[in-house]
Amino acid sequence: MQLSKEVIQERFQVIAKDTLLETLNIEMIDFGDDFLVLKMPVTPKVHQPDGVLHGGATVALAETCGSFAAELFLDTKQFFVRGIEISANHIKSVRSGNVYAKATFIHRGRTTQLFEIRVTDDDDNLISLCKLTTVSLPRTK
């Protein structure tokens, strides 16, 4: 990994501006050669009507995490990333605190990437287990 944490965090803040990421208060926490961690606060803004974290908000966090991880390892001047399939198994409910999505590569291909994304709470309990497939597409000149 050639970019510093500060540069990656700045890039994340730029892409998050005026998007769902900003609405959900998703922030980048950590990254390494084969992983990325994002954090999202669990507040009423992301609750289902019965007061627990909405599965859709969890999936939005997971897809953001995997897609941004894929982008970190691409030449973004030549390619862009799109999620093409995501699945989620919700294991446990959470009402407050934070959730953390950690995306790790299962497959790192030139065209497609496959990620496992573990969503955990502040106590490292597994909340959801997601799998995301992304595709790297060439930018038109």
Steps between C-alpha positions, in 0.01 A plus 500: 500500500660822388250758624495628857202468729454878487488502118250213495281668764507823301402315182213332688375835636503647149297218348259494797407869471128547426437124461334220695834448677476846652130449582582177688811655665723224363869560563822320419681353800785281374646323197782265408632305203188282484230662715305817572295593808214752505286613794136608517318626811179319593246772575126534436592633154599144394241308705209290387168613651553261795825670604774271365752552223336474158640223278505739205729740689724205587517396134573859394793503744624161375478590131675830562779322683560239231468742209740751653746219582492391135560858389803535727680229308418629149642762271197728532615708206437200274225306685195547720326251730138387514340250733327227301372268773466515876356255749453548872420274790386700801603315815429733791311824567658818632323808637780748572872556487692442178532229241822427313529346156826323420542401136763240416581358160393148412598553135698790355472473124569753227133528409305362795561509872328299772484619860389363833368784714451440870282755677562508874392715796708686759557172688613316183177294485414390146194694384496408129711298260499630144654401171555755222609458139635808325603560141774733375394677183717712271442873494422635156747751364 
